[in-house]
Amino acid sequence: MTRTPTYPGYDVLAKRDTPSWDAPTRAVIAARLNTPNQARYLGPSQWQTLLALCDTIVPQPGNVNGVHAPRVPVAALVEGKLLDDRRDGFRDARLPPLRAAWETGLAALDAESVKACGEPFAQLDDERRRALVARMQRGELRSRAWHGMPCDLFFAKRVLHDVSAAYWSHPLAWNAMGFGGPANPRGYVRLYTNRRDPWEAVEAADESDAAREAARRENERAR
């Protein structure tokens, strides 16, 4: 199955050296782009479990129109948050702090996987992974490995929160939804419905080759 980009020709990184981004913005985005796609805090088994869990929550295509598609390093971004112990400034009192919640949750998910399927979570196929994650979401996993942490709360407050935030913080995800990223100092001006600033992405509104090509050319001019 082939996929047509919604914003053909658009690349938010073309704004790197324009008035849209200032030096602090460029530094933050560069750090995300340069995040090593490897474990720096978690142990090997925890890292493999995190990789599999992130792929289950936000599956990404390996190829688009027969061409290898770059992937957002979601697990690496989540793991970077653990490495820095970068907390949110708030948490549900029923959950332990960030690192403890993730370490307990990953170990418990593996233990539940071995109990239910005879294999660690990272070795399961996609269907069995989704089934186990769905049970976690419904609060049905209650082994001692959770140490009293509600599995559905871990899913809602840590897994969904941290994984989705990691994915949508990356420029590759911004390209997919036509987002211009932080606009500092230029800012966004045309904020009304169906209005856009001239440097924002142009959506290919229909499936015709002519429309896609016109959108691609306009996105290139907007850079």
PyMOL commands that set and color helices and strands:
alter all, ss='L'
color gray80, all
select helices_A, chain A and resi 12-15+23-33+44-57+74-84+98-117+121-123+126-137+144-146+151-168+171-177+209-222
alter helices_A, ss='H'
color red, helices_A
select strands_A, chain A and resi 63-64+67-68
alter strands_A, ss='S'
color yellow, strands_A
deselect
rebuild
show_as cartoon
